[in-house]
Amino acid sequence: MLEEVLDIFPPSIREIAEAYIYDHATKLEEIRVRVSRPLEFTIHNLPYFQPYIVTEDDILFILNKLSQFSIYMIEEELKKGYVTIEGGHRVGLAGKVITENGQVRVIRDVTSFNVRIAKQQIGIAHSLIPFLYENHWLSTILIGPPQTGKTTMIRDLARVMSTGIEKNISPVKVGIVDERSEIAGCVKGIPQHTFGTRIDVLDSCPKAEGMMMMIRSMSPDVLIVDEIGSEQDCQAVLEAVNAGVCVVMTVHGFDLEDLKKRPSLRELIHLQVFQRYIVLSNVKGPGTIRHIYDRHHKKLMME
């Protein structure tokens, strides 16, 4: 019933949200709360407005709930613009940004919240296993635009890898570098999603630095990272693969051709670092598999 989400709302909003969640829990993606504007629910990327106008008192109530009545408790989270709550749900914030030496110091005078509903779809990655496992896990890129289930897919892959599959596939050591607290949805360092016993998470850690930290300290067999893009990230991926670690990562894009146009990713593609490329879409819902390519960019599967 998403009680952990309902708990951050004042009674006026909670009553509306409770009824809405009851009817649409499995399809609900976001709840947006903006001062002096109607309450908004998002389903399949479409907005549905409710005839309730959010007040400043509502905003203050939510902020107090998120911070447990001490704004200093979430000071670091406010620098990043979001707070992760129990259940792995992420609450984004918008308002007046205070900077210092060109860096974001804090968000004050919060005027908007975006509650992104975390969904773990157990088993969504099972159809990929025959393509990604050949006596060992293959380094893989998942490609797709926003809302296509990239994070949901790698989360389930992390679960499968760290759990194993009966006698066929043994569990391996999986390290998740979760810069935005979305893959594992950690609260106080504890993953809120279901994984196997062989999982280690670096939460809120920059990806490039985190991958090297994970290799040095936890000796993973597989590294899981989300939304790779910078040159530093790509260099860290190359170093990880050269160290014998399988890397499974996501990138924004519509197809493999998009990746070839990005300078930071071009070297990884040219060196054939990745043995599989998975292209996702939202045609039949998040996680729809459009294409699977091998390291030579030959299609192994298409929808």
N, C-alpha and C positions, 0 to 999 in steps of 0.2 A: 504493500500500500504506500510505499515511499514515505514512511513516517519521518525519516531523517530530513527529507525535503520539507514536508509540511511543518516540521517543528521550528523552522526559522521564520515562519510567517506570522504576522499578527492575526488575531481571530477573524478580522474582517476579510483578509485575503485567504486565510487558511480554509474558511468555509467554502469559498468559491473553488479554490484549488482542489480541495478534497473531493468535491463532486465531479470535477473535471477529470481528475486522476482516476477516479472509480470507473469512468466511462472510457477513458483513452489511455490507460497506464502503459500498455505495450507499444503504443504508437507515439506517445508524447516525447518530444525532443528537447524543448526549451520552455521555460516560463520567464517572461520578461516583465520587470517591474520598473516603471519610470515615473518619477514624481510629476503630478499634474496631468498624467496621461492614462488612457485605459489599460487595464491589465491584459497582457497578451500571452497566448499559448501557441506554440509552434508544433505542427504535425506535418510530416513529410515536407518540411521546408516551407509550409504555408502558414500565414498568421491567422489566428482566430482571436478577435478582441471581445472582451467582456465589458458590460456596462458598469464598471467600477473604476472610479478615478483615484489613482494612487495619491496618498497624502505624504507630507513631509514626516509626519509621525510614523507612517508605515515604513519609510526608509530608515528612520532612526531605530525602530524596533528590530528590523532585519540586521542592521549594522551591529547593534548591541548583542544580538543572538550569535552572529558570526564571531564576534570578538570576546564573547563571554563577559561583556560589560567592561572590557579593558582593551582599548584600541592598540595598546603597545603589544598585546599578544599576537596580533596579526600584522605587525608593522612590516615584516619582510614580505608577507604575501601581498600587502597593499602596493609594494614597489613593483610587483609583477602584474598586478591588475586582476588577480583572482584569488579565491580561497577555496580549498578542497574540504568538503565536509564528509561526515560518515556516509558510507555507501559508495564513496568515490565520485560523488556528484561535484561539479565545479561551479562555483558562483563567481561570475565575472562582474567587475565594478567599473563604473565610469563616473567622472566628476572633474573637479579641478585638480590638475596635476602640478605638484611642486617639484621643481628640479634643483639640482645642486651640481655645479661643474659639468653641466650638460647631461647629467644622469638623473633618472627619475628617483626622487627620494620618497615620495608618498603620494597617495591620492586622497584629497580632502574634499569636503562638501560633496559627498557621494550623492548622485541624483538618479542613477540607474543600476539595476542588477539584472544579470542574465544567468538563470539557473539552468545549466546544461545537465540533462538527465543521463546519468551513466548507465549503460546497458551492456551487460556481459552476455553474449550469445554463445552459450556452451555448444560446441560442435560445429560452429560456422566454418571452421578451417579444415574440417575432416576431408572435404573433397579435394583439397590441395595436397594432402599427404603423399599420394602416389607420384606427384610431380616434384616434390621437394625433398624426398628421402630416397637415397640410393646407398644403403649401408651406412650412411651418415647424412646429416642435414646439409642442404646446399645453401650457399649464400644467395640471398633473394632480395629483390626490390619490389615493393608493392606500390603501384602507380595509380593515382586517381585524383580527381578534383575534390573539393570539400564535400562532406556528407555522402561519401561513397563507401564508408565502412572500413577505411584503412586501419585505423587504430583498433577497432573492434576485431578485425581479422588478425593483426599481429598479437593482440592480447590473447586470443584463443590459441594461436600458434605457440605462444610462450607456455600456456597451460599444457598443451599436448606434449611439447618437448620436455618439460620439467616433470611430467607425470609418466610418460611412456605409454605404450599401447600393448597391454598384456604381454605375450611372449614375443611379439613381432619386433617391437621397437623399445629399447631400454631408455629410461629417463636419463637426460643429460643435464649438466650444470648450465643454467640459464641466467645471464646477467642482464637486467633491464636498466638502462640509463633513461630515467623518466624526468626530463627537464621541466615539463609542464604538468607533472603529476596526473597525466591522463591515462597512461597505459595501466599502471597498477592502482592509481587512485589512492595513494598513501595518505593516511592521517596519522601524524606523529610517527612517521616511518613505517607504519604497518599497512601492507596492501589490503585494500577493501574488496578486491576481486579474488576469484578462486584460481589458485595455481597449484602446481605440484610441490613436492617437498624440496626439490632441488632448484629453488629460485632465490635470487639475491637482487635487491633493488637499491639503486642510488637515486634518491628522490630529490627533485628540484636542483639537479646538478647539470651544468652546461654539458652538452653532448660530447664535444671534442675532448674536454678534460676528463669527463666521466668515463668514456670508453677506455682511456689509458689507465685511469685509476682502477677500473674494474679488472682489467687484464693483469695489472701488477698485484692487486690484493686478493682477488677472488678466483683467478684462473678459470674463467668460464669456457665452456665448449661452444656456446652460442651467445652472441650479443644482440639484444633487441633495442632498437632506437627508432624514434618517431620524427618525421619531418626533417630529414637531412637536406641541407642546401648550401651552407657556406663552404668556402675553401678549407677552413680549419676542420670542419666536420668531415669533409671528404678525405682529407689527409689522414685523419684519425681512423677512418674506415679502412683505408689502404694499409695502414700500419697494423691494424687488427687482423686483417686477412693474411698479411704476410707473416703474422705471428701464429698462424694456424687456427684462428678463431673464425667460426661461421658467423656472418653478420646478416641479420634480417632487419630491413629498414623500410620506411615509407618516404615517398616524395610526392609533391603536388605535380599534377600534369594530367593530360588527357590520353597520352599514348607514349610509346617508347621514343617516337620521333621528337616529342617535346623535350625529353631528357638530353637528346643529342645536341640540342641547341643551347644548352646551359653550360657555360665554360667550366664551372666548378665540378660538374658531373662528367664532363667529356673524357677526362683521363681515366676515370673508373670504368667507363664503358669501353674505351679503346683498349685497356689492359685486360678486358674480359674478367674483371674481378668477380662479377656476379654470374652464377650459373642459371638463374631463373629470373624472369621479369613477369610479374603478375599485374595485369591491367584491370582495374575495377570500375564499375559504374553503379548507378542507382536505378537502372531501368526496371528491375524487378525487386527493388528495395536495396538498402545498403549491403554491400558484400557481393553484389552480382559480378561474376567473373566474365570479363569480355574476351581477354586473350591471355595466353601463357606462352612466353618465348623462352628458348634456351639461350646459352651464352653467345651463340652465333646469330641470335635474333631470328632464328627459325621458329615458326609458330608450332606449338605442341597441342594447343587447344584454342578454340574460339567458340563464342556463344552461338 
